[in-house]
Amino acid sequence: MSESYLVRDEDQPHPARPKPKPAVRPQIPPPPIPGTPHIHPIASILALYEEANRQGNCVLTYLPRIAAGACYIYRIDLPERATLSIVPVPGDGWRRAELKGPKNRKVRQPTIEAVDRWLAGHRLSIT
């Protein structure tokens, strides 16, 4: 009878395990459109966290999409407080995807018009 059953697994040779890759923190790229005194690009992870917290929305979950260039987030201060997301349109710049007030409430028409004027000023789609 062999005593090999007494050999512990950790005593057995194992193939070399690859070293784990260091975690890569997503980065927010520069804004595709410059802000204004009332429309502010969310240019850091901390600012994105603060926007989600203050507005009571899930915009922080957009971080992977923002880092990939699939959308960008702006804080709107006037005519009312809101969060804006824009998405790229191939060959047509960027368009408004979502514009929501606190806790994802609808915004008033003057807010929509102010954002649309800003986008139109950059020759971008507004819808």
Secondary structure, 3 states (H helix, E strand, C coil): CCCHHHCCHHHCCCCCCCCCCCCCCCCCCCCCCCCCCCEEECCCHHHHHHHHHHHCCCHHHHHHHHHCCCCEEEEECCCCCEEEEEEEECCCEEEEEEEECHHHCCCCHHHHHHHHHHHHCCCCCCC
